[in-house]
């Protein structure tokens, strides 16, 4: 009898995301689609290893929020309000991420590299 334990789909997605994120942080995937390199600033965001280092949440403002809003296809006013927060939650849910509404490394990685529609 086969005694292997099957991993649920959410765990498989999380493991895949961790693998991709690890590769990104090691530089294996190179710079992002914005062409940013280590410690540069593009789209008003600070970048390192192909990902923005800015952590954005409700109440954040500025050019990096506008860049995020463009990626989420919500009106880009540079203010992380209710509409942007909802779009982040929906995206995190769709990508199998923790749905906290905070745009950190995992959410940036999903938006820019592996969970695009």
JOURSUL-V477709 format. One line per field, one symbol per residue. burial: I if it has 9 or more other ideal C-beta (glycine too) atoms within 8 Angstrom, else O. A space follows every 10 residues. Layout:
burial: ???
This chain:
burial: OOOOOOOOOO OIIIIIIOOI IOIIOOOOOO OIOOOIOOOO OIIIIIIOII IIIIOIIIOI OOIIIIIIIO OIOOOOOIOI OOOIIOIIIO IIIOIIIOOO IIIOIIIIII IIIOOOO
